[in-house]
Amino acid sequence: MFFSYLLPTFPTSFSCTAPAHLSRPRRAEGTCSVPADSSTERGESLVLAESPADVTLQGSRAGLESSQHLRKSFKLDNVSDFRPKSALDREESESVFLFRSTPRTSIVATDSVQKASKTQHLIPVANPGDAHSHLKELIYIDSDLVVTPIIDNPKILKPAPVRFDPKTLSVNAFPAEKLASLNDQAWDSFVQQLCSSLGQSDKMTGAPRTKLNLLCYLCSVSGHKEAATRLINSQLFLSLTHVLRTAPNWDVRAKVIRVIGLLSSHAVELNEDVPVTEALCRITRHSASAFHSMIDQVGLPAILNSLVCGISRVQQHMLTMFSAVLASGVHLQKLVQEKDFVTKIVRLLESPSPAIRAKAFLVLLQVIMNSREMLLLCCNSRLVMYIERDSRKATPEKEQQSSNEYLSNCLDLLIRHIVQELPAILGDVLTALANISGRKHPSAVQAKQLKQSLPMMAVVLHLLTSQIFRPQVVTDEFLLNFGVLLNHIRSVDSCVTSLENAVGQTASEEFFRGTLSAMEAVTQHPVLLTHYHTTVVDSILPPLASLVCSKNAEWRVFSLRLLSEITLLLVNHEAVEKGKTLGSNNKLLSLIRESLLPQSETLLLEPDPIPVYTLKLLVALTEHNPAFNRLIEDSSLLPVVFQVIVQHQDNMLGGTMQNSMALLNNLVEDKETNLQLLYEEGLVDVICNVFTKTAILFLEKEDKQSMKNGHNLLLSLLDVLHSMLRHTSNVVRVALQAQKSDTGGDNQAAEDLLLTNKPLTDLISLLIQLLPSNDLEVYEGVIPCLSLLVQLYGGDNPDSMSPESIHSFTEALNSQQDPKQQKLLLRVIRRLITSNESHLQRLKGGAELIHTLHRLALSARSPAASLASEILKSTGLEL
């Protein structure tokens, strides 16, 4: 049992000297002591401090100073040096000690945390040099400091003999051996008498003298192991702590301290409800080496087991003592390099107690401050997740809760330090890579340096994926350094530098993957990229563009995706900031034009998903820079684009098809584009085939919301179709106007264009079936295309008035309440029946459409009434 290990380290000697304003004139030395053990022989002496109510957290810094101050003797001539500052104005009757009497299995008291928060100031933004001072202010809270055992220095203070008067003793003066052998009934009666005597009011005449006599008797029997064990595990211990907390007489308190020390020193077993860790925590506050001595004697594994015991009180005190030891610097490196120690501390972040989590953060902060490498272990143990969780809990709205305020202060220190560590981590990586730059065979020293620094890129990734750290670590300097890092990766990828020979293939690949993933985490937050636009273009994009040509497929895909997403974001941002289009001399566009466009043909023919990201990049560029349309026309890229569309028709809803249609739309709607080049590559056939398959999928899908990709593809196809028909309509209109004015227009060109686009009439019936769609975007894309088609080609499609088409017209007219849309639909119907007699005959048999036309014709207020009447008149079914 862990507590049994504490016994060998407990002090056998306690001394206490009253502060000047509490000392009694009749005492020459003001001390009480018993023979000391090996702890005191090292010259350690601990000063009796006041209760937590009298000691502010800011004052705890003094308790963590070096042991030089603690090795001074404690005499009346220098008592003011040792007096707690917060006790100077207290009255004599105030409680100087606090000793918690509740079982350690209870959750950390809220009141004690609240007291701590009242004395805890918010941590100001500080430079790294202030971290230690702020840290020490946070180590102790009131609930940690609940006992005050004192260790004498026997070389200075001579132990005084303990005497008691058995005649005036309020209980039977049993010798120690007799106490150890009492039966249960006699023992309970004896303990009850002890507690009753100690519980007497101090206002009674002679009560302090009676208590002192009884305490002296207890001192005399506490040296017996069996007696001490029975006494410390009885109700007496709680009575002693109560006296220690409430007795106004200083001599009584001193004797109580001595009894507790003797019982703790000689007992061989402690029950779980005996508050020993509180006494040890108070000792560690004055001398961190005391807790370290216990670690040496008991062993770190046994102490670490107490952290997982589930007793929150024990966990809190152990964390406090670990934090004090780390702050003191005693055997620091040995502790901070212990992985089991760090992982157990991280596990305590699952505790429901805010105080325990705050102290765990504080311990981890000191570990990281002294061993940066342990930050990797912490991050892999989900430290960042715990930080984010508690940062949300300790929000400003909840800061009135003192426990959250203390937690918030500890978190602030940890977050600030981790943010300050990131440039050093990245700097180590860059230094290690710079040392092997251009080398085929790194040295053993360089290889060791790489093996130590490269795994720390995982820390960078953890921080960049955190909403707490990301805004703080992504700066202009960070992006500049990251650009240098990407250049090193490019050097390694191009075999100019050999990394695998130093760290192995697996480690090299993990480093590549982690670095690119870190950059991906930044790209997912546009505000960061747009804010540092220039740095991203100058430092990040060039090495990414080079990695697109990597021989490694994974790096090629990864870098192309990043390049595509970053370019799309920055191009859109510049378009918003500077206008609709970007100049051809724009640095970003120049970079893509010179480094990526020559590779596009090869990239488009590679397996997915490389064509997707290439097309996405081309779509962004052609949308905001018309000059790129000319570059594509002049290059051999157009045939490849159409080849990609044909190859991916078996995956209509994939990203490749969507981005291909978006690229065609940008090209077709550009008035400067030579559409003849597109027609020669088979634009009409491609649009007919892809539109037919997409429309059928859309019509057959009952849940239109689940067909997001098909929806987007359909809208792109409608845009392309509308651009083609609008271009054709303009050419035909110009030719007709020229013919009417006898100016000699190019009628042949118009006729050729109409003939080229005639296969598009096969889409009329599908367009009609799409009219009743509940999707407004689809309807708004369909109606102009349908209108232009029937204007140009009339009723050439034999299915334009099929029963399905008549049903679709009926639903569309009934659902559209806008008179303009009703008139547009009626004009389409009129054009169909006036250009093809068969369509007119089919309309006569469409009872539901005829009924709808009658309703519209009878509506005097409807602007569409005249058109409906005209259609009915042509059918011979007018009113």
C-alpha positions in Angstrom: 0.0 0.0 0.0 1.3 3.4 -1.0 0.8 5.1 2.3 2.9 2.6 4.1 5.8 3.7 1.9 5.4 7.3 3.2 6.2 6.3 6.8 10.0 6.0 6.5 10.1 9.5 5.1 8.0 11.2 7.7 9.8 13.5 10.1 10.4 12.3 13.6 11.1 15.7 14.9 8.9 18.7 14.9 9.6 22.1 16.3 7.5 25.2 16.2 8.2 28.7 17.4 5.4 31.2 17.7 5.5 34.3 15.6 6.6 37.4 17.5 3.0 38.6 18.1 1.9 35.2 19.4 4.9 34.1 21.5 4.6 33.9 25.2 7.0 35.9 27.4 7.5 33.1 29.9 9.3 30.9 27.2 12.9 31.5 26.7 13.3 29.6 23.5 9.7 29.1 22.3 10.5 25.7 20.9 9.4 22.1 21.4 11.3 19.2 19.9 11.9 15.5 20.1 14.9 13.4 18.9 15.3 13.8 15.2 15.9 11.2 12.4 18.2 11.2 9.5 16.2 13.8 7.7 17.0 16.5 10.2 20.7 15.4 10.4 21.1 16.8 6.9 20.5 20.2 8.5 17.0 20.8 7.1 14.7 22.9 9.2 11.2 23.8 8.2 9.4 26.9 9.4 5.9 26.7 10.8 3.7 28.6 8.3 0.3 30.0 8.8 -2.9 28.5 7.6 -4.0 28.8 3.9 -6.4 31.4 5.0 -3.5 33.6 6.1 -1.2 32.8 3.1 -2.0 34.1 -0.3 -1.0 32.2 -3.4 1.4 35.0 -4.3 3.2 34.4 -1.1 3.8 30.7 -2.0 6.7 31.9 -4.2 8.8 32.4 -1.1 8.2 28.8 0.0 9.8 27.5 -3.2 13.1 29.4 -2.9 16.3 27.5 -2.6 17.0 25.5 0.6 19.7 28.0 1.6 17.1 30.1 3.4 15.7 27.0 5.0 19.0 25.9 6.5 19.2 28.9 8.8 18.5 28.3 12.5 15.1 29.4 13.8 15.7 31.7 16.8 13.9 34.5 18.4 16.3 37.1 17.1 15.4 36.4 13.4 11.8 35.3 13.8 10.5 38.2 11.6 12.5 36.8 8.7 10.4 33.6 8.8 7.1 35.1 9.7 4.4 34.8 6.9 3.7 38.3 5.6 0.0 37.7 5.7 0.0 37.0 9.4 1.5 40.3 10.6 -1.8 41.9 11.3 -3.7 38.9 12.5 -5.1 38.7 16.0 -3.8 36.1 18.5 -7.1 34.2 18.6 -7.1 33.6 14.8 -6.6 30.1 13.5 -3.0 29.8 12.4 -3.2 26.2 11.3 -5.6 24.4 9.1 -5.7 20.6 9.0 -8.4 18.9 6.9 -10.3 16.2 8.8 -12.4 14.9 6.0 -11.5 11.6 4.2 -9.2 11.9 1.2 -11.8 10.1 -0.9 -13.9 13.3 -1.1 -13.7 15.5 -4.1 -11.6 18.6 -3.8 -13.4 21.2 -1.7 -15.0 24.0 -3.7 -14.4 26.5 -1.0 -10.7 26.0 -0.9 -10.5 26.5 -4.7 -12.6 29.6 -4.4 -10.2 31.0 -1.8 -7.3 30.4 -4.1 -9.0 32.1 -7.0 -9.7 35.2 -4.9 -6.0 35.6 -4.3 -5.0 34.6 -7.8 -4.6 37.4 -10.2 -5.1 37.0 -14.0 -1.8 36.1 -15.7 -0.6 39.0 -17.8 1.0 38.4 -21.2 4.6 37.8 -20.3 7.9 37.1 -22.0 9.5 33.6 -21.5 11.6 34.9 -18.7 8.5 35.5 -16.5 7.1 32.0 -17.0 8.9 30.6 -14.0 7.6 33.3 -11.6 4.0 33.0 -12.8 4.3 29.2 -12.6 5.4 29.3 -9.0 2.5 31.4 -8.1 0.1 28.7 -9.4 1.7 25.7 -7.7 -0.2 25.9 -4.4 -3.8 26.5 -3.7 -5.3 26.7 -0.2 -6.6 23.1 -0.2 -3.0 21.9 -0.6 -1.7 23.6 2.5 -3.6 22.1 5.4 -0.9 20.8 7.8 2.3 22.3 9.1 4.8 19.8 10.5 8.1 21.1 11.6 11.5 19.5 11.5 14.1 20.6 14.1 17.8 20.8 13.5 19.2 18.8 16.5 22.6 20.4 16.1 21.1 23.7 17.0 18.0 23.0 19.1 18.5 20.6 21.9 15.6 18.2 22.5 13.8 18.7 25.7 12.6 15.7 27.8 8.9 15.0 27.8 7.3 14.8 31.2 3.7 14.5 32.3 1.9 14.4 35.6 0.0 11.0 35.9 -1.9 12.3 38.9 -3.7 15.1 37.0 -4.0 13.1 33.8 -7.6 13.0 32.6 -7.2 9.4 31.4 -5.6 6.2 32.7 -1.8 6.5 32.2 -1.5 3.2 30.5 2.1 2.4 29.3 2.6 2.0 25.6 2.7 -1.8 25.8 -0.6 -1.9 27.7 -2.2 0.3 25.1 -1.1 -2.0 22.3 -2.8 -5.0 24.0 -6.1 -3.4 25.1 -9.2 -5.2 23.8 -11.6 -3.4 21.5 -14.0 -2.4 24.2 -11.3 -1.0 26.5 -9.6 0.7 23.5 -12.8 2.4 22.3 -13.4 3.7 25.9 -9.8 4.9 26.2 -9.9 6.7 22.8 -13.3 8.3 23.7 -11.8 9.7 26.9 -8.9 11.1 25.0 -11.2 12.8 22.5 -13.4 14.2 25.2 -10.5 15.7 27.1 -9.1 17.3 24.0 -12.5 18.6 23.0 -12.9 20.6 26.3 -13.4 24.3 25.9 -10.3 26.4 26.4 -12.3 28.9 28.3 -12.6 26.5 31.2 -10.2 27.1 34.1 -7.0 25.0 33.7 -8.1 23.6 30.3 -4.9 24.5 28.4 -2.7 23.0 31.2 -4.8 19.8 31.2 -4.5 19.5 27.5 -0.8 20.0 27.6 -0.4 17.3 30.2 -2.4 14.9 28.1 -0.4 15.7 25.0 2.8 15.1 26.8 1.5 11.7 27.8 0.7 11.0 24.2 4.2 12.0 23.2 5.6 9.5 25.7 3.6 6.5 24.2 3.8 7.5 20.6 7.3 6.0 20.2 5.9 2.5 20.5 5.1 1.1 17.0 1.9 -0.9 17.9 0.6 1.9 20.1 1.3 4.6 17.5 -0.4 2.5 14.8 -3.6 2.1 16.8 -3.6 5.8 17.8 -3.0 7.3 14.4 -5.8 5.1 12.8 -8.3 6.0 15.5 -10.6 8.9 16.1 -7.8 10.6 18.0 -6.1 11.7 14.8 -9.2 13.8 13.8 -9.5 15.2 17.3 -5.8 16.3 17.2 -6.4 18.0 13.8 -9.4 19.8 15.2 -7.3 21.1 18.2 -4.5 22.1 15.9 -7.0 24.2 13.9 -9.0 25.8 16.7 -6.8 26.0 19.8 -5.9 29.6 20.8 -3.0 28.5 22.9 0.3 28.2 21.0 1.9 25.7 23.3 -1.1 23.4 22.8 -0.7 23.6 19.1 3.0 22.9 19.3 2.4 19.8 21.3 -0.3 18.6 18.9 2.2 19.0 16.0 4.7 17.0 18.0 2.3 14.2 18.7 1.3 14.0 15.1 4.9 13.8 14.0 5.7 11.1 16.4 2.7 9.0 15.5 3.5 9.4 11.8 7.1 8.4 12.4 6.4 5.2 14.4 3.2 3.9 12.9 3.7 0.9 10.6 0.3 1.1 8.8 -2.1 3.9 7.8 -5.7 3.6 6.9 -7.0 5.2 3.8 -8.8 8.0 5.7 -5.7 9.3 7.4 -4.7 12.6 5.7 -0.9 12.0 5.4 -0.4 13.5 1.9 -1.6 16.9 3.3 1.2 16.8 5.9 3.8 15.8 3.2 2.5 18.4 0.8 3.1 21.1 3.4 6.6 19.9 4.0 7.4 19.9 0.3 6.3 23.5 0.1 9.2 24.4 2.4 11.7 21.9 1.1 11.2 20.2 -2.3 14.1 17.9 -1.5 11.9 16.2 1.2 9.6 14.8 -1.5 12.5 13.9 -3.7 14.0 12.0 -0.8 10.8 10.1 -0.6 10.9 9.3 -4.3 14.5 7.9 -3.9 13.4 5.7 -0.9 10.1 4.5 -2.2 10.7 4.5 -5.9 8.9 6.5 -8.6 6.7 3.6 -9.7 5.1 3.3 -6.3 4.4 7.0 -6.1 3.0 7.1 -9.6 0.6 4.4 -8.6 -1.0 6.9 -6.3 -1.9 9.0 -9.3 -4.2 6.3 -10.6 -5.7 5.3 -7.2 -8.9 7.3 -8.0 -8.7 9.3 -4.7 -8.9 12.9 -5.8 -7.5 14.3 -2.6 -4.3 12.2 -3.0 -4.0 13.0 -6.7 -4.2 16.7 -6.0 -1.5 16.7 -3.4 0.8 14.4 -5.4 0.5 16.8 -8.4 1.3 19.7 -6.1 4.4 18.0 -4.8 5.6 17.0 -8.3 5.1 20.5 -9.5 7.1 21.9 -6.5 9.9 19.4 -7.2 10.1 20.3 -10.8 10.0 24.0 -10.0 12.9 23.6 -7.6 15.1 21.9 -10.2 16.0 19.0 -7.9 17.1 16.0 -10.1 15.1 17.6 -12.8 16.2 15.8 -16.0 15.7 12.3 -14.5 12.0 13.1 -13.8 11.1 14.9 -17.0 12.5 12.1 -19.1 10.3 9.5 -17.5 7.7 8.6 -20.1 5.5 6.7 -17.6 5.4 9.8 -15.4 4.3 12.0 -18.3 1.6 9.6 -19.5 0.1 9.2 -16.0 0.0 13.0 -15.6 -1.8 13.3 -19.0 -4.4 10.7 -17.9 -5.3 12.9 -14.9 -6.7 15.5 -17.4 -9.7 13.2 -17.5 -10.4 14.0 -13.8 -13.7 15.7 -13.1 -11.9 18.1 -10.6 -10.9 21.4 -12.2 -8.1 21.8 -9.6 -6.6 18.4 -10.5 -6.7 19.2 -14.2 -5.2 22.6 -13.6 -2.3 21.1 -11.6 -1.8 18.4 -14.3 -1.4 21.2 -16.9 1.1 22.9 -14.6 3.2 19.8 -14.2 3.2 19.2 -18.0 4.2 22.8 -18.5 7.3 22.2 -16.4 8.0 19.0 -18.1 7.9 20.6 -21.5 9.9 23.6 -20.4 12.7 21.3 -19.4 12.3 18.6 -22.1 10.9 19.8 -25.4 10.9 16.3 -26.8 8.2 15.3 -24.2 5.8 17.6 -26.1 5.6 15.0 -28.8 4.6 12.3 -26.2 2.1 14.7 -24.7 0.5 15.5 -28.1 0.3 11.9 -29.0 -1.5 11.4 -25.7 -4.2 13.9 -26.8 -2.9 16.8 -24.8 -4.2 19.3 -27.4 -7.6 17.8 -27.2 -7.7 18.3 -23.5 -6.5 21.9 -23.8 -9.2 22.6 -26.3 -11.9 21.0 -24.1 -10.9 22.9 -20.9 -10.4 26.2 -22.9 -14.1 25.9 -23.8 -15.0 25.2 -20.2 -13.0 28.1 -18.8 -14.7 30.7 -21.1 -14.9 34.3 -19.9 -18.6 33.9 -19.2 -17.8 31.2 -16.6 -14.8 33.0 -15.1 -16.9 33.9 -12.0 -16.4 30.3 -11.0 -13.1 30.4 -9.1 -12.1 26.9 -10.0 -12.4 27.7 -13.7 -10.4 30.8 -13.2 -7.5 28.9 -11.6 -7.8 26.3 -14.5 -7.8 29.1 -17.0 -4.6 30.7 -15.5 -2.8 27.4 -15.7 -4.0 26.8 -19.2 -2.9 30.3 -20.3 0.7 29.6 -19.2 0.8 26.2 -20.9 -0.7 27.5 -24.2 1.7 30.5 -24.2 4.7 28.3 -23.7 3.8 25.8 -26.4 3.2 28.6 -28.8 6.7 29.9 -28.0 8.2 26.5 -28.5 6.9 26.0 -32.0 9.5 28.3 -33.8 12.3 26.5 -31.9 10.9 23.1 -33.0 10.7 24.2 -36.6 14.1 25.8 -36.3 15.7 22.5 -35.2 14.1 20.7 -38.1 15.4 23.3 -40.6 18.9 23.2 -39.0 19.1 19.5 -39.3 18.0 19.5 -42.9 20.3 22.4 -43.8 23.2 20.4 -42.5 22.6 17.6 -45.0 21.5 19.8 -47.9 23.1 18.4 -51.1 24.7 15.4 -49.3 24.2 11.9 -50.4 25.7 10.3 -47.3 25.0 12.2 -44.0 27.3 11.6 -41.1 26.3 9.7 -38.0 26.0 13.0 -36.0 23.8 14.5 -38.7 21.7 11.3 -38.8 21.2 11.5 -35.0 20.2 15.1 -35.2 17.6 14.2 -37.9 16.2 11.3 -35.9 15.7 13.7 -32.9 14.2 16.6 -34.8 12.1 15.2 -37.7 9.6 13.4 -35.5 8.7 16.7 -33.9 6.9 17.7 -37.1 4.0 15.7 -35.6 3.8 18.4 -32.9 3.5 21.1 -35.6 0.6 19.1 -37.2 -1.2 18.8 -33.8 -1.0 22.5 -33.2 -2.0 23.5 -36.7 -5.1 21.3 -36.5 -6.2 23.0 -33.2 -8.4 26.0 -33.2 -6.7 27.2 -30.0 -3.1 27.1 -31.3 -3.5 27.7 -35.1 -4.3 31.4 -35.0 -1.4 32.0 -32.7 1.3 29.9 -34.4 0.6 30.8 -38.1 2.5 34.0 -38.6 4.4 35.5 -41.5 7.7 34.2 -40.1 6.1 30.7 -39.7 5.1 30.6 -43.3 8.5 31.8 -44.5 10.2 29.0 -42.5 7.6 26.5 -43.8 8.4 27.6 -47.3 12.1 26.8 -46.6 11.0 23.4 -45.2 9.1 22.6 -48.4 12.2 23.5 -50.4 14.2 21.0 -48.4 11.5 18.4 -49.2 11.7 19.3 -52.9 15.5 18.8 -52.7 15.0 15.4 -51.1 12.3 14.4 -53.5 14.5 15.3 -56.5 17.4 13.2 -55.0 19.6 16.2 -54.5 19.7 15.4 -50.8 19.5 11.9 -49.3 17.3 11.6 -46.3 16.5 7.9 -46.3 20.2 7.0 -45.8 20.0 8.9 -42.5 16.6 8.1 -41.0 15.3 5.2 -43.2 12.4 5.1 -45.7 9.6 4.9 -43.2 10.7 7.9 -41.2 11.4 9.9 -44.3 7.9 9.2 -45.7 6.3 10.0 -42.3 8.2 13.3 -42.3 7.0 14.1 -45.9 3.4 13.2 -45.0 3.4 15.1 -41.8 4.8 18.3 -43.4 2.2 18.3 -46.2 -0.6 17.5 -43.8 0.5 20.5 -41.7 0.2 22.7 -44.8 -3.2 21.2 -45.6 -4.4 22.1 -42.1 -3.5 25.8 -42.8 -5.3 25.7 -46.2 -8.5 24.7 -44.5 -8.7 28.1 -42.9 -8.8 30.8 -45.7 -8.5 33.7 -43.4 -4.9 32.7 -42.6 -3.9 32.4 -46.2 -5.5 35.6 -47.4 -4.0 37.5 -44.6 -0.5 36.4 -45.5 -1.2 36.4 -49.3 2.2 37.6 -50.4 4.2 35.2 -48.2 2.1 32.3 -49.4 2.6 33.1 -53.1 6.4 33.8 -52.6 7.3 31.0 -50.2 4.7 28.2 -50.3 3.4 27.9 -53.8 6.8 27.6 -55.7 8.0 24.4 -53.9 4.4 23.0 -54.1 4.4 23.5 -57.9 7.7 21.7 -58.2 6.4 18.8 -56.1 3.6 18.3 -58.6 6.2 16.7 -60.9 7.4 14.3 -58.2 8.0 10.7 -59.2 6.2 9.7 -56.0 2.4 9.4 -56.7 1.4 10.2 -53.2 3.4 13.4 -53.0 2.3 14.4 -56.5 -1.4 14.1 -55.5 -0.9 15.7 -52.1 1.0 18.7 -53.5 -1.4 19.2 -56.4 -4.4 19.2 -54.1 -2.8 21.8 -51.9 -1.7 23.9 -54.9 -5.2 23.7 -56.4 -7.0 24.6 -53.1 -4.6 27.5 -52.3 -4.7 28.9 -55.8 -8.5 28.7 -55.9 -8.7 30.5 -52.6 -6.2 33.2 -53.4 -7.6 33.8 -56.9 -11.1 34.3 -55.6 -9.8 36.5 -52.9 -7.9 38.7 -55.3 -10.9 38.8 -57.6 -13.0 40.1 -54.8 -10.4 42.6 -53.7 -9.3 43.9 -57.1 -12.2 43.3 -59.4 -13.7 40.6 -61.4 -10.6 39.7 -63.4 -6.9 39.6 -62.7 -4.1 41.0 -64.8 -2.0 38.5 -66.8 1.1 39.8 -65.0 -0.2 38.8 -61.6 2.5 36.9 -59.7 0.3 34.1 -58.7 -1.0 33.5 -62.2 2.4 33.8 -63.7 3.7 31.1 -61.4 0.9 28.7 -62.4 1.3 29.6 -66.1 5.0 29.0 -66.1 5.3 26.0 -63.7 2.1 24.1 -63.9 0.4 24.7 -67.2 3.1 22.9 -69.2 2.5 19.8 -67.0 -1.3 19.9 -67.3 -1.6 17.7 -70.3 0.3 14.9 -68.5 -1.5 15.4 -65.3 -5.0 15.2 -66.9 -4.2 11.7 -68.3 -3.1 10.3 -65.0 -5.4 8.2 -62.8 -7.8 9.9 -60.4 -7.7 12.1 -58.4 -4.9 14.0 -60.2 -7.2 15.1 -63.1 -9.7 16.4 -60.6 -7.3 18.8 -58.9 -5.8 19.8 -62.2 -9.2 20.7 -63.7 -10.2 22.5 -60.5 -7.1 24.6 -60.8 -7.8 25.4 -64.5 -11.4 26.3 -63.7 -10.3 28.8 -61.1 -7.8 30.4 -63.5 -10.1 30.6 -66.5 -12.9 32.0 -64.4 -10.8 35.0 -63.2 -8.3 35.5 -66.0 -9.5 35.4 -69.6 -5.9 35.3 -70.8 -5.8 31.7 -69.6 -8.5 30.8 -72.1 -6.2 32.0 -74.9 -3.4 29.9 -73.5 -5.6 26.8 -73.4 -6.7 27.5 -77.0 -3.1 27.8 -78.2 -1.9 24.8 -76.3 -2.7 21.1 -77.0 -4.8 21.0 -73.9 -8.3 21.1 -75.5 -8.1 17.6 -77.1 -6.9 16.2 -73.8 -9.9 17.8 -71.9 -12.4 16.1 -74.3 -10.5 12.8 -74.0 -10.8 13.0 -70.2 -14.6 13.6 -70.5 -15.0 10.6 -72.7 -12.9 8.4 -70.4 -15.0 9.4 -67.4 -18.5 9.0 -68.7 -18.8 5.8 -66.7 -18.6 8.0 -63.6 -21.0 10.8 -64.4 -21.2 12.1 -60.8 -17.4 12.2 -60.2 -15.3 15.3 -59.6 -13.5 14.9 -62.9 -16.7 15.2 -65.0 -18.0 18.1 -62.9 -14.8 20.1 -63.2 -14.6 19.3 -67.0 -18.0 20.8 -67.6 -17.2 23.8 -65.5 -14.0 24.4 -67.6 -16.0 24.0 -70.8 -18.5 26.5 -69.5 -15.8 29.1 -68.8 -14.4 28.6 -72.3 -17.8 28.7 -74.1 -19.2 31.7 -72.3 -16.1 33.8 -73.1 -16.9 35.9 -76.1 -13.3 35.9 -77.2 -13.1 32.1 -77.4 -13.0 30.5 -80.8 -15.9 28.1 -80.5 -15.0 26.4 -83.8 -12.1 24.8 -82.1 -14.5 23.3 -79.5 -16.9 22.2 -82.2 -14.1 20.4 -84.0 -13.2 18.5 -80.8 -16.8 17.2 -80.6 -18.4 19.7 -78.2 -22.0 19.0 -79.4 -21.8 15.3 -79.1 -20.2 15.5 -75.7 -22.8 17.8 -74.4 -25.7 15.7 -75.8 -24.3 12.5 -74.3 -23.4 13.8 -70.9 -26.6 15.9 -70.6 -28.8 12.9 -71.5 -27.2 10.6 -68.9 -27.2 13.3 -66.2 -30.8 14.3 -66.8 -32.0 10.7 -66.7 -30.2 10.2 -63.4 -31.7 13.4 -62.0 -35.2 12.5 -63.1 -35.0 8.9 -61.7 -33.6 10.0 -58.4 -36.5 10.4 -56.0 -34.5 12.2 -53.3 -33.0 15.2 -55.3 -31.2 16.5 -52.2 -29.1 13.3 -52.0 -27.9 13.9 -55.6 -25.7 16.9 -54.9 -23.0 16.1 -57.4 -25.5 15.3 -60.1 -27.3 18.6 -59.3 -24.1 20.6 -59.7 -23.2 18.8 -62.9 -26.7 19.4 -64.4 -26.4 23.1 -63.7 -23.0 23.3 -65.4 -24.4 21.5 -68.4 -27.3 23.8 -68.6 -24.9 26.8 -68.5 -22.8 25.3 -71.3 -25.9 24.6 -73.4 -27.3 28.0 -72.8 -24.0 29.6 -73.9 -23.9 27.6 -77.0 -27.5 28.4 -78.0 -27.1 32.0 -77.2 -24.0 32.2 -79.4 -25.9 30.5 -82.2 -28.9 32.8 -81.7 -26.7 35.9 -82.0 -25.1 34.6 -85.2 -28.4 33.8 -86.7 -29.9 37.1 -85.7 -27.1 39.1 -87.2 -27.4 37.1 -90.4 -31.2 37.7 -90.6 -30.8 41.5 -89.9 -28.1 41.7 -92.6 -30.4 39.8 -95.0 -33.3 42.2 -94.3 -31.1 45.3 -94.8 -29.5 43.8 -97.9 -26.0 44.3 -96.3 -24.8 40.9 -97.5 -24.4 39.1 -94.1 -22.7 35.7 -93.8 -25.7 33.5 -94.1 -23.6 30.4 -94.8 -21.9 30.7 -91.5 -25.2 30.9 -89.7 -26.6 27.9 -91.6 -23.5 25.9 -90.8 -23.7 26.7 -87.1 -27.4 25.8 -87.0 -26.6 22.5 -88.7 -23.7 21.8 -86.3 -25.9 22.4 -83.3 -29.0 20.5 -84.7 -28.3 17.4 -82.5 -29.1 19.5 -79.5 -32.7 19.3 -80.4 -32.7 15.7 -79.1 -32.5 17.3 -75.6 -35.9 19.2 -76.0 -38.0 16.4 -74.5 -35.6 16.0 -71.6 -35.7 19.7 -71.0 -39.5 19.7 -71.0 -39.5 16.8 -68.4 -37.2 18.9 -66.2 -39.7 21.9 -66.2 -41.8 20.7 -63.2 -38.7 20.2 -61.0 -39.1 21.6 -57.5 -35.6 22.8 -57.8 -35.7 26.5 -58.7 -32.1 26.6 -60.0 -32.8 23.7 -62.4 -36.0 25.4 -63.7 -34.2 28.7 -64.2 -31.5 26.9 -66.2 -33.9 24.8 -68.2 -36.4 27.4 -69.4 -34.0 29.7 -71.3 -32.4 26.7 -73.0 -35.8 25.3 -74.1 -36.9 28.7 -75.3 -33.9 29.2 -77.5 -34.0 25.6 -78.9 -37.6 25.9 -80.0 -37.0 29.4 -81.4 -34.1 28.1 -83.5 -35.4 24.7 -84.5 -39.2 24.7 -83.8 -40.8 21.3 -83.4 -38.0 19.2 -84.9 -38.0 16.9 -81.9 -40.8 14.4 -82.4 -41.3 13.8 -78.7 -41.9 17.5 -77.9 -45.7 16.9 -77.4 -45.6 13.3 -76.2 -47.9 12.4 -73.3 -45.0 12.8 -70.9 -44.2 16.3 -72.3 -47.9 17.4 -72.2 -48.0 16.3 -68.5 -44.8 18.2 -67.7 -46.2 21.4 -69.4 -49.4 21.0 -67.4 -47.6 20.7 -64.1 -45.2 23.6 -64.9 -48.1 25.9 -65.8 -50.0 25.0 -62.6 -47.0 25.4 -60.4 -45.7 28.7 -61.8 -47.6 31.7 -60.4 -45.4 34.3 -62.0 -47.2 35.6 -65.1 -43.9 36.1 -66.9 -43.0 32.5 -66.5 -46.4 31.4 -67.6 -46.2 33.5 -70.8 -42.7 32.0 -71.5 -44.1 28.5 -71.2 -47.1 29.3 -73.5 -44.8 30.8 -76.1 -42.8 27.5 -76.1 -46.0 25.6 -76.6 -47.2 28.0 -79.4 -43.9 27.7 -81.2 -44.1 23.9 -81.1 -47.6 23.5 -82.4 -47.3 26.2 -85.1 -44.1 24.7 -86.4 -45.2 21.0 -86.5 -48.7 19.8 -87.3 -48.2 16.5 -85.5 -47.6 18.4 -82.3 -50.9 20.3 -82.8 -52.8 17.1 -83.2 -51.2 15.6 -80.0 -52.2 18.7 -78.1 -55.8 18.3 -79.0 -55.7 14.9 -77.2 -54.1 16.3 -74.1 -57.1 16.9 -72.0 -55.3 18.0 -68.8 -53.2 20.6 -70.7 -56.4 21.8 -72.6 -58.1 22.2 -69.2 -55.2 24.3 -67.8 -55.3 26.5 -71.0 -59.0 27.0 -70.5 -58.4 28.1 -66.9 -55.8 30.6 -67.9 -57.9 31.9 -70.7 -60.9 32.5 -68.4 -58.7 34.4 -65.9 -59.3 38.0 -66.8 -56.6 39.3 -64.5 -53.9 36.9 -66.0 -51.5 38.5 -68.5 -51.2 35.1 -70.0 -54.9 34.9 -70.9 -54.5 36.1 -74.5 -51.7 33.6 -75.2 -53.8 30.8 -73.8 -56.8 31.8 -75.9 -54.6 32.0 -79.0 -53.3 28.4 -78.5 -56.9 27.2 -77.9 -58.1 28.9 -81.0 -55.4 27.2 -83.1 -56.6 23.9 -81.8 -60.2 24.7 -82.7 -61.1 24.2 -79.0 -61.6 27.8 -78.1 -64.4 28.9 -75.7 
